[in-house]
Amino acid sequence: MADETPESLIPYDEIVQEALRDVVGRVLSAVEAGGSLPGGHHFYITFKTRMTGVEIPKHLSQRFPDEMTIVIQHRYWDLKVAADHFTVGLSFGGVPATLRVPFAAVTDFVDPAVDFSLKFQANGADGAPHEEHDQPENDAPVVKTADDGSNVVSVDFTRKK
């Protein structure tokens, strides 16, 4: 008897990854529909910054050339969810920005309020980088990172009214 598992002709890993990304889309869609985060829920979303379809300001892609984590909690606006991506307005060091993140670029989704997390492999992580953006004309944002050296961006989010 051989202990080897035969190679699957069905891409189960990819199917499961897509299904779990749908969870992220459904959660963000519910927040979009409700107009705000329910209760104490808030999200840490980590994504690959150079994946095709990611649109972030040039100063953020320079600071985070591989991966970036955003927090959706208090100050955010214009959350829009599509079948394959979401967009959200955030402020970095007082400078507003709109980010477009394809679900395929998401590598982590965490809701610390309820100790829920999902970890993904970025689809097509070796794909072409996103298009370059013009340098902003306003002051450079002050972005704080976590003391442990991770790429967690500390930002203060509130819904814009």
C-alpha positions as CSV (number, residue, x, y, z in Angstrom):
1,M,0.0,0.0,0.0
2,A,1.4,3.4,-0.9
3,D,1.2,6.3,1.5
4,E,1.2,8.8,-1.2
5,T,-1.9,10.9,-1.9
6,P,-2.8,11.0,-5.6
7,E,-2.7,14.4,-7.2
8,S,-6.1,15.9,-7.4
9,L,-7.5,17.0,-10.7
10,I,-10.0,19.2,-8.8
11,P,-8.4,22.4,-7.5
12,Y,-9.8,22.1,-4.0
13,D,-7.4,24.6,-2.4
14,E,-8.4,27.3,-4.9
15,I,-12.1,26.6,-4.5
16,V,-11.9,26.9,-0.7
17,Q,-9.8,30.1,-0.9
18,E,-12.5,31.6,-3.2
19,A,-15.3,30.6,-0.9
20,L,-13.5,32.1,2.1
21,R,-12.9,35.3,0.2
22,D,-16.6,35.4,-0.4
23,V,-17.0,35.5,3.4
24,V,-15.0,38.8,3.4
25,G,-17.1,40.2,0.6
26,R,-20.4,39.3,2.3
27,V,-19.2,40.8,5.6
28,L,-18.1,44.0,3.9
29,S,-21.4,44.1,1.9
30,A,-23.4,43.8,5.1
31,V,-21.4,46.8,6.6
32,E,-22.0,48.8,3.3
33,A,-25.7,48.0,3.4
34,G,-26.0,48.8,7.1
35,G,-24.1,52.1,6.8
36,S,-21.8,51.3,9.8
37,L,-20.1,48.5,11.7
38,P,-22.4,46.7,14.1
39,G,-21.4,46.7,17.8
40,G,-17.7,46.6,18.5
41,H,-16.8,44.9,15.2
42,H,-13.8,46.2,13.3
43,F,-11.5,44.7,10.7
44,Y,-7.9,44.4,10.0
45,I,-7.4,43.6,6.3
46,T,-4.0,42.8,5.0
47,F,-3.4,42.8,1.2
48,K,-0.6,42.6,-1.4
49,T,0.0,46.1,-2.5
50,R,1.6,45.2,-5.9
51,M,-1.1,42.9,-7.2
52,T,-2.9,43.7,-10.4
53,G,-6.1,45.8,-9.6
54,V,-4.8,47.2,-6.3
55,E,-5.1,51.0,-6.4
56,I,-3.4,52.9,-3.5
57,P,-1.7,56.3,-3.4
58,K,2.0,56.2,-4.6
59,H,3.3,57.3,-1.1
60,L,1.6,54.2,0.5
61,S,2.9,51.8,-2.2
62,Q,6.4,53.2,-1.6
63,R,6.1,52.8,2.1
64,F,4.5,49.3,1.8
65,P,6.0,47.8,-1.4
66,D,4.8,44.3,-0.6
67,E,2.0,44.1,1.9
68,M,-0.2,46.5,3.9
69,T,-2.7,46.2,6.7
70,I,-5.6,48.7,7.0
71,V,-8.1,49.0,9.9
72,I,-11.7,49.7,9.2
73,Q,-13.1,50.9,12.5
74,H,-14.2,54.4,13.2
75,R,-13.0,56.7,10.4
76,Y,-13.8,55.4,6.9
77,W,-16.1,56.5,4.2
78,D,-17.6,55.4,0.8
79,L,-17.2,51.7,1.4
80,K,-18.3,50.0,-1.8
81,V,-18.2,46.3,-2.5
82,A,-18.2,44.7,-5.9
83,A,-18.1,41.0,-6.9
84,D,-14.3,41.0,-7.1
85,H,-13.1,44.0,-5.1
86,F,-13.9,46.7,-2.5
87,T,-13.1,50.4,-2.3
88,V,-12.9,52.4,0.9
89,G,-12.0,56.0,1.8
90,L,-9.4,56.2,4.6
91,S,-7.2,58.9,6.1
92,F,-3.5,58.5,6.5
93,G,-1.8,61.1,8.7
94,G,-4.8,63.4,8.0
95,V,-4.5,62.9,4.2
96,P,-7.6,61.3,2.7
97,A,-7.2,58.5,0.2
98,T,-9.4,56.0,-1.6
99,L,-8.1,52.4,-1.8
100,R,-9.3,49.8,-4.3
101,V,-8.5,46.2,-3.1
102,P,-9.4,43.1,-5.2
103,F,-10.4,40.2,-2.9
104,A,-7.7,38.2,-4.7
105,A,-5.1,40.5,-3.1
106,V,-6.3,39.9,0.5
107,T,-4.0,37.7,2.6
108,D,-5.6,38.2,6.1
109,F,-9.0,39.3,7.4
110,V,-9.3,39.7,11.2
111,D,-12.2,40.9,13.4
112,P,-10.5,41.1,16.8
113,A,-13.9,42.0,18.5
114,V,-14.9,38.4,18.2
115,D,-11.5,36.7,17.7
116,F,-12.3,35.8,14.1
117,S,-9.6,35.5,11.4
118,L,-9.1,34.2,7.9
119,K,-5.7,33.7,6.2
120,F,-5.3,33.4,2.4
121,Q,-2.8,32.9,-0.3
122,A,-2.8,35.9,-2.6
123,N,-4.0,34.8,-6.0
124,G,-1.5,35.8,-8.7
125,A,0.9,37.5,-6.2
126,D,3.6,37.4,-8.9
127,G,1.4,39.3,-11.3
128,A,2.2,42.7,-12.7
129,P,2.3,45.6,-10.3
130,H,-0.5,48.1,-10.2
131,E,-0.3,51.3,-12.2
132,E,1.7,54.2,-10.7
133,H,-0.1,57.3,-9.3
134,D,1.1,60.9,-9.2
135,Q,2.9,62.1,-6.0
136,P,0.3,63.9,-3.8
137,E,0.8,67.6,-3.6
138,N,-0.1,67.8,0.1
139,D,2.1,67.0,3.1
140,A,3.4,63.5,3.5
141,P,1.2,61.5,5.9
142,V,2.5,60.4,9.3
143,V,2.0,56.7,9.3
144,K,2.7,54.7,12.5
145,T,3.6,51.1,12.4
146,A,3.3,48.5,15.1
147,D,6.2,48.3,17.5
148,D,6.9,44.7,16.6
149,G,8.0,45.7,13.1
150,S,5.0,44.4,11.3
151,N,3.3,46.2,8.5
152,V,0.2,47.1,10.5
153,V,-0.7,50.7,9.8
154,S,-2.2,52.5,12.8
155,V,-4.9,54.8,11.5
156,D,-7.9,56.5,13.2
157,F,-11.0,55.8,11.2
158,T,-14.5,57.3,11.6
159,R,-17.4,57.3,9.3
160,K,-17.7,60.5,7.3
161,K,-21.2,62.0,7.5
